[in-house]
């Protein structure tokens, strides 16, 4: 019985670590151009610290959400559902960083900021999403 509990905890910690790493990589890749700009929301917080904290909180939230989907046995369906959750969250996080580090110095229209965020996010999000799908296919087969 204790081995099952330890194994279950290891899986949850591993899931959280993977989610943290993927989210951290995606945000740095998408929004790395703004790393030198000062954050108006966190004046004493560097870009790396901001991304670290954001990724950590997102990993905890997504780990809890994905545990709810652990009952789904079809890995393809589970991967699609997780990506449907991942992609809007990543774009939202990228938007928050963009609005905080770039748009805070200028007056921007929401639609323009959102378009620019999607433009900067599209390649990293697609590459990481495709990697997740490929991993799901390989681990399934």
PyMOL commands that set and color helices and strands:
alter all, ss='L'
color gray80, all
select helices_A, chain A and resi 2-34+47-71+75-101+103-105+110-140
alter helices_A, ss='H'
color red, helices_A
deselect
rebuild
show_as cartoon
